[in-house]
Amino acid sequence: DGFEATEILKRDPATSDITVIACSAFATSEYKERALQVGCEGYITKPIEPNRLVDQVTRLILNSKIKKKISEVFRSQKG
């Protein structure tokens, strides 16, 4: 299932940076919590609302860019 697939991706250093957004017909807090616990960075329910999906992807891209920049600054200060 998607939870197991995400856990496998996140355990492997070669794929751990892949951003995963869980998509489920289950709109319960338990499913969302489980998705986040296994490493999903986002959670969206079906039926997919295009604006919500775009918002999630945009937010995750911005977060990724911010983390990368912080990491670069940190590395340059150590060196």
mmCIF file of the N, C-alpha and C atoms, coordinates in Angstrom:
data_MODEL
# 
_entry.id   MODEL 
# 
loop_
_atom_site.group_PDB 
_atom_site.id 
_atom_site.type_symbol 
_atom_site.label_atom_id 
_atom_site.label_alt_id 
_atom_site.label_comp_id 
_atom_site.label_asym_id 
_atom_site.label_entity_id 
_atom_site.label_seq_id 
_atom_site.pdbx_PDB_ins_code 
_atom_site.Cartn_x 
_atom_site.Cartn_y 
_atom_site.Cartn_z 
_atom_site.occupancy 
_atom_site.B_iso_or_equiv 
_atom_site.pdbx_formal_charge 
_atom_site.auth_seq_id 
_atom_site.auth_comp_id 
_atom_site.auth_asym_id 
_atom_site.auth_atom_id 
_atom_site.pdbx_PDB_model_num 
ATOM 1   N N  . ASP A 1 1  ? 0.836   -1.196 0.000  1.00 0.00 ? 1  ASP A N  1 
ATOM 2   C CA . ASP A 1 1  ? 0.000   0.000  0.000  1.00 0.00 ? 1  ASP A CA 1 
ATOM 3   C C  . ASP A 1 1  ? 0.877   1.254  0.000  1.00 0.00 ? 1  ASP A C  1 
ATOM 4   N N  . GLY A 1 2  ? 0.264   2.395  -0.053 1.00 0.00 ? 2  GLY A N  1 
ATOM 5   C CA . GLY A 1 2  ? 1.004   3.651  -0.121 1.00 0.00 ? 2  GLY A CA 1 
ATOM 6   C C  . GLY A 1 2  ? 1.833   3.929  1.114  1.00 0.00 ? 2  GLY A C  1 
ATOM 7   N N  . PHE A 1 3  ? 1.338   3.505  2.276  1.00 0.00 ? 3  PHE A N  1 
ATOM 8   C CA . PHE A 1 3  ? 2.093   3.721  3.517  1.00 0.00 ? 3  PHE A CA 1 
ATOM 9   C C  . PHE A 1 3  ? 3.405   2.938  3.470  1.00 0.00 ? 3  PHE A C  1 
ATOM 10  N N  . GLU A 1 4  ? 3.313   1.679  3.070  1.00 0.00 ? 4  GLU A N  1 
ATOM 11  C CA . GLU A 1 4  ? 4.509   0.835  2.991  1.00 0.00 ? 4  GLU A CA 1 
ATOM 12  C C  . GLU A 1 4  ? 5.473   1.361  1.925  1.00 0.00 ? 4  GLU A C  1 
ATOM 13  N N  . ALA A 1 5  ? 4.937   1.766  0.785  1.00 0.00 ? 5  ALA A N  1 
ATOM 14  C CA . ALA A 1 5  ? 5.786   2.303  -0.286 1.00 0.00 ? 5  ALA A CA 1 
ATOM 15  C C  . ALA A 1 5  ? 6.531   3.557  0.190  1.00 0.00 ? 5  ALA A C  1 
ATOM 16  N N  . THR A 1 6  ? 5.840   4.411  0.926  1.00 0.00 ? 6  THR A N  1 
ATOM 17  C CA . THR A 1 6  ? 6.472   5.628  1.442  1.00 0.00 ? 6  THR A CA 1 
ATOM 18  C C  . THR A 1 6  ? 7.565   5.284  2.436  1.00 0.00 ? 6  THR A C  1 
ATOM 19  N N  . GLU A 1 7  ? 7.299   4.332  3.330  1.00 0.00 ? 7  GLU A N  1 
ATOM 20  C CA . GLU A 1 7  ? 8.315   3.921  4.296  1.00 0.00 ? 7  GLU A CA 1 
ATOM 21  C C  . GLU A 1 7  ? 9.565   3.409  3.595  1.00 0.00 ? 7  GLU A C  1 
ATOM 22  N N  . ILE A 1 8  ? 9.376   2.633  2.531  1.00 0.00 ? 8  ILE A N  1 
ATOM 23  C CA . ILE A 1 8  ? 10.515  2.089  1.784  1.00 0.00 ? 8  ILE A CA 1 
ATOM 24  C C  . ILE A 1 8  ? 11.300  3.223  1.135  1.00 0.00 ? 8  ILE A C  1 
ATOM 25  N N  . LEU A 1 9  ? 10.595  4.154  0.507  1.00 0.00 ? 9  LEU A N  1 
ATOM 26  C CA . LEU A 1 9  ? 11.271  5.304  -0.113 1.00 0.00 ? 9  LEU A CA 1 
ATOM 27  C C  . LEU A 1 9  ? 12.061  6.114  0.906  1.00 0.00 ? 9  LEU A C  1 
ATOM 28  N N  . LYS A 1 10 ? 11.473  6.366  2.046  1.00 0.00 ? 10 LYS A N  1 
ATOM 29  C CA . LYS A 1 10 ? 12.105  7.223  3.051  1.00 0.00 ? 10 LYS A CA 1 
ATOM 30  C C  . LYS A 1 10 ? 13.270  6.548  3.762  1.00 0.00 ? 10 LYS A C  1 
ATOM 31  N N  . ARG A 1 11 ? 13.282  5.213  3.802  1.00 0.00 ? 11 ARG A N  1 
ATOM 32  C CA . ARG A 1 11 ? 14.391  4.479  4.435  1.00 0.00 ? 11 ARG A CA 1 
ATOM 33  C C  . ARG A 1 11 ? 15.650  4.462  3.576  1.00 0.00 ? 11 ARG A C  1 
ATOM 34  N N  . ASP A 1 12 ? 15.475  4.509  2.268  1.00 0.00 ? 12 ASP A N  1 
ATOM 35  C CA . ASP A 1 12 ? 16.601  4.401  1.344  1.00 0.00 ? 12 ASP A CA 1 
ATOM 36  C C  . ASP A 1 12 ? 17.211  5.781  1.108  1.00 0.00 ? 12 ASP A C  1 
ATOM 37  N N  . PRO A 1 13 ? 18.498  5.961  1.434  1.00 0.00 ? 13 PRO A N  1 
ATOM 38  C CA . PRO A 1 13 ? 19.133  7.269  1.242  1.00 0.00 ? 13 PRO A CA 1 
ATOM 39  C C  . PRO A 1 13 ? 19.035  7.792  -0.201 1.00 0.00 ? 13 PRO A C  1 
ATOM 40  N N  . ALA A 1 14 ? 18.979  6.883  -1.167 1.00 0.00 ? 14 ALA A N  1 
ATOM 41  C CA . ALA A 1 14 ? 18.903  7.296  -2.570 1.00 0.00 ? 14 ALA A CA 1 
ATOM 42  C C  . ALA A 1 14 ? 17.541  7.896  -2.930 1.00 0.00 ? 14 ALA A C  1 
ATOM 43  N N  . THR A 1 15 ? 16.508  7.572  -2.149 1.00 0.00 ? 15 THR A N  1 
ATOM 44  C CA . THR A 1 15 ? 15.157  8.061  -2.468 1.00 0.00 ? 15 THR A CA 1 
ATOM 45  C C  . THR A 1 15 ? 14.512  8.827  -1.318 1.00 0.00 ? 15 THR A C  1 
ATOM 46  N N  . SER A 1 16 ? 15.231  9.002  -0.240 1.00 0.00 ? 16 SER A N  1 
ATOM 47  C CA . SER A 1 16 ? 14.615  9.612  0.947  1.00 0.00 ? 16 SER A CA 1 
ATOM 48  C C  . SER A 1 16 ? 14.222  11.068 0.749  1.00 0.00 ? 16 SER A C  1 
ATOM 49  N N  . ASP A 1 17 ? 14.799  11.738 -0.247 1.00 0.00 ? 17 ASP A N  1 
ATOM 50  C CA . ASP A 1 17 ? 14.458  13.139 -0.499 1.00 0.00 ? 17 ASP A CA 1 
ATOM 51  C C  . ASP A 1 17 ? 13.235  13.315 -1.393 1.00 0.00 ? 17 ASP A C  1 
ATOM 52  N N  . ILE A 1 18 ? 12.679  12.233 -1.910 1.00 0.00 ? 18 ILE A N  1 
ATOM 53  C CA . ILE A 1 18 ? 11.495  12.331 -2.762 1.00 0.00 ? 18 ILE A CA 1 
ATOM 54  C C  . ILE A 1 18 ? 10.320  12.824 -1.923 1.00 0.00 ? 18 ILE A C  1 
ATOM 55  N N  . THR A 1 19 ? 9.649   13.847 -2.424 1.00 0.00 ? 19 THR A N  1 
ATOM 56  C CA . THR A 1 19 ? 8.487   14.401 -1.731 1.00 0.00 ? 19 THR A CA 1 
ATOM 57  C C  . THR A 1 19 ? 7.265   13.552 -2.039 1.00 0.00 ? 19 THR A C  1 
ATOM 58  N N  . VAL A 1 20 ? 6.549   13.158 -0.998 1.00 0.00 ? 20 VAL A N  1 
ATOM 59  C CA . VAL A 1 20 ? 5.368   12.312 -1.155 1.00 0.00 ? 20 VAL A CA 1 
ATOM 60  C C  . VAL A 1 20 ? 4.156   13.034 -0.594 1.00 0.00 ? 20 VAL A C  1 
ATOM 61  N N  . ILE A 1 21 ? 3.114   13.126 -1.416 1.00 0.00 ? 21 ILE A N  1 
ATOM 62  C CA . ILE A 1 21 ? 1.830   13.637 -0.968 1.00 0.00 ? 21 ILE A CA 1 
ATOM 63  C C  . ILE A 1 21 ? 0.860   12.466 -1.008 1.00 0.00 ? 21 ILE A C  1 
ATOM 64  N N  . ALA A 1 22 ? 0.327   12.100 0.147  1.00 0.00 ? 22 ALA A N  1 
ATOM 65  C CA . ALA A 1 22 ? -0.631  11.012 0.210  1.00 0.00 ? 22 ALA A CA 1 
ATOM 66  C C  . ALA A 1 22 ? -1.957  11.481 -0.365 1.00 0.00 ? 22 ALA A C  1 
ATOM 67  N N  . CYS A 1 23 ? -2.619  10.599 -1.086 1.00 0.00 ? 23 CYS A N  1 
ATOM 68  C CA . CYS A 1 23 ? -3.927  10.902 -1.664 1.00 0.00 ? 23 CYS A CA 1 
ATOM 69  C C  . CYS A 1 23 ? -4.856  9.749  -1.303 1.00 0.00 ? 23 CYS A C  1 
ATOM 70  N N  . SER A 1 24 ? -5.935  10.063 -0.614 1.00 0.00 ? 24 SER A N  1 
ATOM 71  C CA . SER A 1 24 ? -6.814  9.014  -0.124 1.00 0.00 ? 24 SER A CA 1 
ATOM 72  C C  . SER A 1 24 ? -8.268  9.460  -0.160 1.00 0.00 ? 24 SER A C  1 
ATOM 73  N N  . ALA A 1 25 ? -9.148  8.488  -0.279 1.00 0.00 ? 25 ALA A N  1 
ATOM 74  C CA . ALA A 1 25 ? -10.577 8.769  -0.182 1.00 0.00 ? 25 ALA A CA 1 
ATOM 75  C C  . ALA A 1 25 ? -10.994 8.881  1.284  1.00 0.00 ? 25 ALA A C  1 
ATOM 76  N N  . PHE A 1 26 ? -10.107 8.460  2.186  1.00 0.00 ? 26 PHE A N  1 
ATOM 77  C CA . PHE A 1 26 ? -10.412 8.510  3.611  1.00 0.00 ? 26 PHE A CA 1 
ATOM 78  C C  . PHE A 1 26 ? -10.028 9.871  4.180  1.00 0.00 ? 26 PHE A C  1 
ATOM 79  N N  . ALA A 1 27 ? -11.016 10.604 4.624  1.00 0.00 ? 27 ALA A N  1 
ATOM 80  C CA . ALA A 1 27 ? -10.780 11.967 5.123  1.00 0.00 ? 27 ALA A CA 1 
ATOM 81  C C  . ALA A 1 27 ? -10.694 11.994 6.646  1.00 0.00 ? 27 ALA A C  1 
ATOM 82  N N  . THR A 1 28 ? -10.197 10.918 7.221  1.00 0.00 ? 28 THR A N  1 
ATOM 83  C CA . THR A 1 28 ? -10.113 10.866 8.684  1.00 0.00 ? 28 THR A CA 1 
ATOM 84  C C  . THR A 1 28 ? -8.749  11.359 9.156  1.00 0.00 ? 28 THR A C  1 
ATOM 85  N N  . SER A 1 29 ? -8.738  11.860 10.368 1.00 0.00 ? 29 SER A N  1 
ATOM 86  C CA . SER A 1 29 ? -7.478  12.347 10.934 1.00 0.00 ? 29 SER A CA 1 
ATOM 87  C C  . SER A 1 29 ? -6.497  11.197 11.150 1.00 0.00 ? 29 SER A C  1 
ATOM 88  N N  . GLU A 1 30 ? -7.005  9.977  11.370 1.00 0.00 ? 30 GLU A N  1 
ATOM 89  C CA . GLU A 1 30 ? -6.125  8.829  11.574 1.00 0.00 ? 30 GLU A CA 1 
ATOM 90  C C  . GLU A 1 30 ? -5.309  8.533  10.317 1.00 0.00 ? 30 GLU A C  1 
ATOM 91  N N  . TYR A 1 31 ? -5.941  8.580  9.151  1.00 0.00 ? 31 TYR A N  1 
ATOM 92  C CA . TYR A 1 31 ? -5.220  8.322  7.904  1.00 0.00 ? 31 TYR A CA 1 
ATOM 93  C C  . TYR A 1 31 ? -4.192  9.419  7.645  1.00 0.00 ? 31 TYR A C  1 
ATOM 94  N N  . LYS A 1 32 ? -4.586  10.655 7.885  1.00 0.00 ? 32 LYS A N  1 
ATOM 95  C CA . LYS A 1 32 ? -3.651  11.760 7.677  1.00 0.00 ? 32 LYS A CA 1 
ATOM 96  C C  . LYS A 1 32 ? -2.460  11.616 8.624  1.00 0.00 ? 32 LYS A C  1 
ATOM 97  N N  . GLU A 1 33 ? -2.723  11.334 9.881  1.00 0.00 ? 33 GLU A N  1 
ATOM 98  C CA . GLU A 1 33 ? -1.653  11.168 10.878 1.00 0.00 ? 33 GLU A CA 1 
ATOM 99  C C  . GLU A 1 33 ? -0.719  10.027 10.484 1.00 0.00 ? 33 GLU A C  1 
ATOM 100 N N  . ARG A 1 34 ? -1.282  8.915  10.042 1.00 0.00 ? 34 ARG A N  1 
ATOM 101 C CA . ARG A 1 34 ? -0.454  7.775  9.653  1.00 0.00 ? 34 ARG A CA 1 
ATOM 102 C C  . ARG A 1 34 ? 0.413   8.133  8.441  1.00 0.00 ? 34 ARG A C  1 
ATOM 103 N N  . ALA A 1 35 ? -0.167  8.845  7.477  1.00 0.00 ? 35 ALA A N  1 
ATOM 104 C CA . ALA A 1 35 ? 0.590   9.255  6.293  1.00 0.00 ? 35 ALA A CA 1 
ATOM 105 C C  . ALA A 1 35 ? 1.774   10.128 6.696  1.00 0.00 ? 35 ALA A C  1 
ATOM 106 N N  . LEU A 1 36 ? 1.543   11.058 7.593  1.00 0.00 ? 36 LEU A N  1 
ATOM 107 C CA . LEU A 1 36 ? 2.615   11.941 8.033  1.00 0.00 ? 36 LEU A CA 1 
ATOM 108 C C  . LEU A 1 36 ? 3.664   11.167 8.835  1.00 0.00 ? 36 LEU A C  1 
ATOM 109 N N  . GLN A 1 37 ? 3.220   10.191 9.625  1.00 0.00 ? 37 GLN A N  1 
ATOM 110 C CA . GLN A 1 37 ? 4.155   9.395  10.429 1.00 0.00 ? 37 GLN A CA 1 
ATOM 111 C C  . GLN A 1 37 ? 5.095   8.561  9.567  1.00 0.00 ? 37 GLN A C  1 
ATOM 112 N N  . VAL A 1 38 ? 4.608   8.057  8.427  1.00 0.00 ? 38 VAL A N  1 
ATOM 113 C CA . VAL A 1 38 ? 5.474   7.228  7.578  1.00 0.00 ? 38 VAL A CA 1 
ATOM 114 C C  . VAL A 1 38 ? 6.359   8.069  6.666  1.00 0.00 ? 38 VAL A C  1 
ATOM 115 N N  . GLY A 1 39 ? 6.162   9.389  6.669  1.00 0.00 ? 39 GLY A N  1 
ATOM 116 C CA . GLY A 1 39 ? 7.058   10.249 5.920  1.00 0.00 ? 39 GLY A CA 1 
ATOM 117 C C  . GLY A 1 39 ? 6.447   11.088 4.821  1.00 0.00 ? 39 GLY A C  1 
ATOM 118 N N  . CYS A 1 40 ? 5.136   11.009 4.631  1.00 0.00 ? 40 CYS A N  1 
ATOM 119 C CA . CYS A 1 40 ? 4.498   11.857 3.630  1.00 0.00 ? 40 CYS A CA 1 
ATOM 120 C C  . CYS A 1 40 ? 4.594   13.314 4.085  1.00 0.00 ? 40 CYS A C  1 
ATOM 121 N N  . GLU A 1 41 ? 4.880   14.187 3.150  1.00 0.00 ? 41 GLU A N  1 
ATOM 122 C CA . GLU A 1 41 ? 4.984   15.607 3.482  1.00 0.00 ? 41 GLU A CA 1 
ATOM 123 C C  . GLU A 1 41 ? 3.642   16.317 3.350  1.00 0.00 ? 41 GLU A C  1 
ATOM 124 N N  . GLY A 1 42 ? 2.703   15.696 2.678  1.00 0.00 ? 42 GLY A N  1 
ATOM 125 C CA . GLY A 1 42 ? 1.387   16.290 2.504  1.00 0.00 ? 42 GLY A CA 1 
ATOM 126 C C  . GLY A 1 42 ? 0.314   15.225 2.471  1.00 0.00 ? 42 GLY A C  1 
ATOM 127 N N  . TYR A 1 43 ? -0.925  15.675 2.540  1.00 0.00 ? 43 TYR A N  1 
ATOM 128 C CA . TYR A 1 43 ? -2.067  14.752 2.524  1.00 0.00 ? 43 TYR A CA 1 
ATOM 129 C C  . TYR A 1 43 ? -3.233  15.456 1.860  1.00 0.00 ? 43 TYR A C  1 
ATOM 130 N N  . ILE A 1 44 ? -3.829  14.805 0.877  1.00 0.00 ? 44 ILE A N  1 
ATOM 131 C CA . ILE A 1 44 ? -4.974  15.374 0.187  1.00 0.00 ? 44 ILE A CA 1 
ATOM 132 C C  . ILE A 1 44 ? -6.022  14.286 0.009  1.00 0.00 ? 44 ILE A C  1 
ATOM 133 N N  . THR A 1 45 ? -7.281  14.676 0.101  1.00 0.00 ? 45 THR A N  1 
ATOM 134 C CA . THR A 1 45 ? -8.350  13.690 -0.004 1.00 0.00 ? 45 THR A CA 1 
ATOM 135 C C  . THR A 1 45 ? -9.039  13.780 -1.367 1.00 0.00 ? 45 THR A C  1 
ATOM 136 N N  . LYS A 1 46 ? -9.627  12.659 -1.731 1.00 0.00 ? 46 LYS A N  1 
ATOM 137 C CA . LYS A 1 46 ? -10.412 12.587 -2.964 1.00 0.00 ? 46 LYS A CA 1 
ATOM 138 C C  . LYS A 1 46 ? -11.846 13.013 -2.655 1.00 0.00 ? 46 LYS A C  1 
ATOM 139 N N  . PRO A 1 47 ? -12.570 13.567 -3.572 1.00 0.00 ? 47 PRO A N  1 
ATOM 140 C CA . PRO A 1 47 ? -12.120 13.923 -4.902 1.00 0.00 ? 47 PRO A CA 1 
ATOM 141 C C  . PRO A 1 47 ? -11.111 15.065 -4.827 1.00 0.00 ? 47 PRO A C  1 
ATOM 142 N N  . ILE A 1 48 ? -10.130 14.998 -5.695 1.00 0.00 ? 48 ILE A N  1 
ATOM 143 C CA . ILE A 1 48 ? -9.060  15.990 -5.686 1.00 0.00 ? 48 ILE A CA 1 
ATOM 144 C C  . ILE A 1 48 ? -9.586  17.320 -6.193 1.00 0.00 ? 48 ILE A C  1 
ATOM 145 N N  . GLU A 1 49 ? -9.344  18.333 -5.396 1.00 0.00 ? 49 GLU A N  1 
ATOM 146 C CA . GLU A 1 49 ? -9.665  19.697 -5.807 1.00 0.00 ? 49 GLU A CA 1 
ATOM 147 C C  . GLU A 1 49 ? -8.375  20.288 -6.369 1.00 0.00 ? 49 GLU A C  1 
ATOM 148 N N  . PRO A 1 50 ? -8.356  20.624 -7.661 1.00 0.00 ? 50 PRO A N  1 
ATOM 149 C CA . PRO A 1 50 ? -7.120  21.098 -8.287 1.00 0.00 ? 50 PRO A CA 1 
ATOM 150 C C  . PRO A 1 50 ? -6.433  22.230 -7.524 1.00 0.00 ? 50 PRO A C  1 
ATOM 151 N N  . ASN A 1 51 ? -7.184  23.187 -7.024 1.00 0.00 ? 51 ASN A N  1 
ATOM 152 C CA . ASN A 1 51 ? -6.559  24.306 -6.300 1.00 0.00 ? 51 ASN A CA 1 
ATOM 153 C C  . ASN A 1 51 ? -5.866  23.841 -5.033 1.00 0.00 ? 51 ASN A C  1 
ATOM 154 N N  . ARG A 1 52 ? -6.463  22.896 -4.320 1.00 0.00 ? 52 ARG A N  1 
ATOM 155 C CA . ARG A 1 52 ? -5.822  22.368 -3.105 1.00 0.00 ? 52 ARG A CA 1 
ATOM 156 C C  . ARG A 1 52 ? -4.547  21.624 -3.448 1.00 0.00 ? 52 ARG A C  1 
ATOM 157 N N  . LEU A 1 53 ? -4.567  20.857 -4.530 1.00 0.00 ? 53 LEU A N  1 
ATOM 158 C CA . LEU A 1 53 ? -3.376  20.121 -4.940 1.00 0.00 ? 53 LEU A CA 1 
ATOM 159 C C  . LEU A 1 53 ? -2.261  21.087 -5.329 1.00 0.00 ? 53 LEU A C  1 
ATOM 160 N N  . VAL A 1 54 ? -2.588  22.104 -6.102 1.00 0.00 ? 54 VAL A N  1 
ATOM 161 C CA . VAL A 1 54 ? -1.591  23.102 -6.495 1.00 0.00 ? 54 VAL A CA 1 
ATOM 162 C C  . VAL A 1 54 ? -1.045  23.805 -5.256 1.00 0.00 ? 54 VAL A C  1 
ATOM 163 N N  . ASP A 1 55 ? -1.910  24.144 -4.308 1.00 0.00 ? 55 ASP A N  1 
ATOM 164 C CA . ASP A 1 55 ? -1.454  24.787 -3.072 1.00 0.00 ? 55 ASP A CA 1 
ATOM 165 C C  . ASP A 1 55 ? -0.472  23.898 -2.313 1.00 0.00 ? 55 ASP A C  1 
ATOM 166 N N  . GLN A 1 56 ? -0.793  22.605 -2.200 1.00 0.00 ? 56 GLN A N  1 
ATOM 167 C CA . GLN A 1 56 ? 0.098   21.671 -1.487 1.00 0.00 ? 56 GLN A CA 1 
ATOM 168 C C  . GLN A 1 56 ? 1.448   21.568 -2.182 1.00 0.00 ? 56 GLN A C  1 
ATOM 169 N N  . VAL A 1 57 ? 1.427   21.394 -3.502 1.00 0.00 ? 57 VAL A N  1 
ATOM 170 C CA . VAL A 1 57 ? 2.677   21.253 -4.251 1.00 0.00 ? 57 VAL A CA 1 
ATOM 171 C C  . VAL A 1 57 ? 3.507   22.528 -4.132 1.00 0.00 ? 57 VAL A C  1 
ATOM 172 N N  . THR A 1 58 ? 2.869   23.674 -4.269 1.00 0.00 ? 58 THR A N  1 
ATOM 173 C CA . THR A 1 58 ? 3.568   24.952 -4.147 1.00 0.00 ? 58 THR A CA 1 
ATOM 174 C C  . THR A 1 58 ? 4.207   25.089 -2.774 1.00 0.00 ? 58 THR A C  1 
ATOM 175 N N  . ARG A 1 59 ? 3.457   24.770 -1.726 1.00 0.00 ? 59 ARG A N  1 
ATOM 176 C CA . ARG A 1 59 ? 3.976   24.863 -0.364 1.00 0.00 ? 59 ARG A CA 1 
ATOM 177 C C  . ARG A 1 59 ? 5.164   23.936 -0.171 1.00 0.00 ? 59 ARG A C  1 
ATOM 178 N N  . LEU A 1 60 ? 5.066   22.727 -0.689 1.00 0.00 ? 60 LEU A N  1 
ATOM 179 C CA . LEU A 1 60 ? 6.153   21.766 -0.515 1.00 0.00 ? 60 LEU A CA 1 
ATOM 180 C C  . LEU A 1 60 ? 7.394   22.171 -1.307 1.00 0.00 ? 60 LEU A C  1 
ATOM 181 N N  . ILE A 1 61 ? 7.209   22.736 -2.488 1.00 0.00 ? 61 ILE A N  1 
ATOM 182 C CA . ILE A 1 61 ? 8.352   23.212 -3.269 1.00 0.00 ? 61 ILE A CA 1 
ATOM 183 C C  . ILE A 1 61 ? 9.046   24.349 -2.526 1.00 0.00 ? 61 ILE A C  1 
ATOM 184 N N  . LEU A 1 62 ? 8.265   25.288 -2.002 1.00 0.00 ? 62 LEU A N  1 
ATOM 185 C CA . LEU A 1 62 ? 8.855   26.401 -1.254 1.00 0.00 ? 62 LEU A CA 1 
ATOM 186 C C  . LEU A 1 62 ? 9.585   25.903 -0.017 1.00 0.00 ? 62 LEU A C  1 
ATOM 187 N N  . ASN A 1 63 ? 8.975   24.969 0.713  1.00 0.00 ? 63 ASN A N  1 
ATOM 188 C CA . ASN A 1 63 ? 9.633   24.404 1.894  1.00 0.00 ? 63 ASN A CA 1 
ATOM 189 C C  . ASN A 1 63 ? 10.943  23.735 1.520  1.00 0.00 ? 63 ASN A C  1 
ATOM 190 N N  . SER A 1 64 ? 10.944  23.005 0.424  1.00 0.00 ? 64 SER A N  1 
ATOM 191 C CA . SER A 1 64 ? 12.149  22.317 -0.021 1.00 0.00 ? 64 SER A CA 1 
ATOM 192 C C  . SER A 1 64 ? 13.247  23.315 -0.367 1.00 0.00 ? 64 SER A C  1 
ATOM 193 N N  . LYS A 1 65 ? 12.882  24.383 -1.054 1.00 0.00 ? 65 LYS A N  1 
ATOM 194 C CA . LYS A 1 65 ? 13.873  25.407 -1.413 1.00 0.00 ? 65 LYS A CA 1 
ATOM 195 C C  . LYS A 1 65 ? 14.432  26.092 -0.173 1.00 0.00 ? 65 LYS A C  1 
ATOM 196 N N  . ILE A 1 66 ? 13.575  26.353 0.803  1.00 0.00 ? 66 ILE A N  1 
ATOM 197 C CA . ILE A 1 66 ? 14.021  26.987 2.043  1.00 0.00 ? 66 ILE A CA 1 
ATOM 198 C C  . ILE A 1 66 ? 14.981  26.066 2.791  1.00 0.00 ? 66 ILE A C  1 
ATOM 199 N N  . LYS A 1 67 ? 14.632  24.783 2.911  1.00 0.00 ? 67 LYS A N  1 
ATOM 200 C CA . LYS A 1 67 ? 15.504  23.824 3.591  1.00 0.00 ? 67 LYS A CA 1 
ATOM 201 C C  . LYS A 1 67 ? 16.855  23.721 2.890  1.00 0.00 ? 67 LYS A C  1 
ATOM 202 N N  . LYS A 1 68 ? 16.822  23.699 1.563  1.00 0.00 ? 68 LYS A N  1 
ATOM 203 C CA . LYS A 1 68 ? 18.066  23.598 0.805  1.00 0.00 ? 68 LYS A CA 1 
ATOM 204 C C  . LYS A 1 68 ? 18.943  24.824 1.045  1.00 0.00 ? 68 LYS A C  1 
ATOM 205 N N  . LYS A 1 69 ? 18.351  25.987 1.043  1.00 0.00 ? 69 LYS A N  1 
ATOM 206 C CA . LYS A 1 69 ? 19.103  27.227 1.259  1.00 0.00 ? 69 LYS A CA 1 
ATOM 207 C C  . LYS A 1 69 ? 19.693  27.250 2.669  1.00 0.00 ? 69 LYS A C  1 
ATOM 208 N N  . ILE A 1 70 ? 18.913  26.864 3.659  1.00 0.00 ? 70 ILE A N  1 
ATOM 209 C CA . ILE A 1 70 ? 19.405  26.822 5.040  1.00 0.00 ? 70 ILE A CA 1 
ATOM 210 C C  . ILE A 1 70 ? 20.580  25.850 5.146  1.00 0.00 ? 70 ILE A C  1 
ATOM 211 N N  . SER A 1 71 ? 20.448  24.704 4.497  1.00 0.00 ? 71 SER A N  1 
ATOM 212 C CA . SER A 1 71 ? 21.519  23.713 4.521  1.00 0.00 ? 71 SER A CA 1 
ATOM 213 C C  . SER A 1 71 ? 22.786  24.267 3.876  1.00 0.00 ? 71 SER A C  1 
ATOM 214 N N  . GLU A 1 72 ? 22.635  24.974 2.752  1.00 0.00 ? 72 GLU A N  1 
ATOM 215 C CA . GLU A 1 72 ? 23.788  25.573 2.072  1.00 0.00 ? 72 GLU A CA 1 
ATOM 216 C C  . GLU A 1 72 ? 24.470  26.605 2.965  1.00 0.00 ? 72 GLU A C  1 
ATOM 217 N N  . VAL A 1 73 ? 23.694  27.437 3.628  1.00 0.00 ? 73 VAL A N  1 
ATOM 218 C CA . VAL A 1 73 ? 24.254  28.461 4.511  1.00 0.00 ? 73 VAL A CA 1 
ATOM 219 C C  . VAL A 1 73 ? 24.984  27.798 5.666  1.00 0.00 ? 73 VAL A C  1 
ATOM 220 N N  . PHE A 1 74 ? 24.367  26.775 6.252  1.00 0.00 ? 74 PHE A N  1 
ATOM 221 C CA . PHE A 1 74 ? 24.972  26.067 7.367  1.00 0.00 ? 74 PHE A CA 1 
ATOM 222 C C  . PHE A 1 74 ? 26.309  25.440 6.970  1.00 0.00 ? 74 PHE A C  1 
ATOM 223 N N  . ARG A 1 75 ? 26.323  24.788 5.782  1.00 0.00 ? 75 ARG A N  1 
ATOM 224 C CA . ARG A 1 75 ? 27.550  24.154 5.304  1.00 0.00 ? 75 ARG A CA 1 
ATOM 225 C C  . ARG A 1 75 ? 28.639  25.187 5.050  1.00 0.00 ? 75 ARG A C  1 
ATOM 226 N N  . SER A 1 76 ? 28.271  26.333 4.484  1.00 0.00 ? 76 SER A N  1 
ATOM 227 C CA . SER A 1 76 ? 29.279  27.354 4.197  1.00 0.00 ? 76 SER A CA 1 
ATOM 228 C C  . SER A 1 76 ? 29.855  27.952 5.477  1.00 0.00 ? 76 SER A C  1 
ATOM 229 N N  . GLN A 1 77 ? 29.084  27.999 6.537  1.00 0.00 ? 77 GLN A N  1 
ATOM 230 C CA . GLN A 1 77 ? 29.564  28.525 7.816  1.00 0.00 ? 77 GLN A CA 1 
ATOM 231 C C  . GLN A 1 77 ? 30.483  27.539 8.510  1.00 0.00 ? 77 GLN A C  1 
ATOM 232 N N  . LYS A 1 78 ? 30.272  26.242 8.285  1.00 0.00 ? 78 LYS A N  1 
ATOM 233 C CA . LYS A 1 78 ? 31.131  25.220 8.893  1.00 0.00 ? 78 LYS A CA 1 
ATOM 234 C C  . LYS A 1 78 ? 32.488  25.158 8.210  1.00 0.00 ? 78 LYS A C  1 
ATOM 235 N N  . GLY A 1 79 ? 32.513  25.418 6.902  1.00 0.00 ? 79 GLY A N  1 
ATOM 236 C CA . GLY A 1 79 ? 33.731  25.235 6.108  1.00 0.00 ? 79 GLY A CA 1 
ATOM 237 C C  . GLY A 1 79 ? 34.655  26.345 6.234  1.00 0.00 ? 79 GLY A C  1 
# 
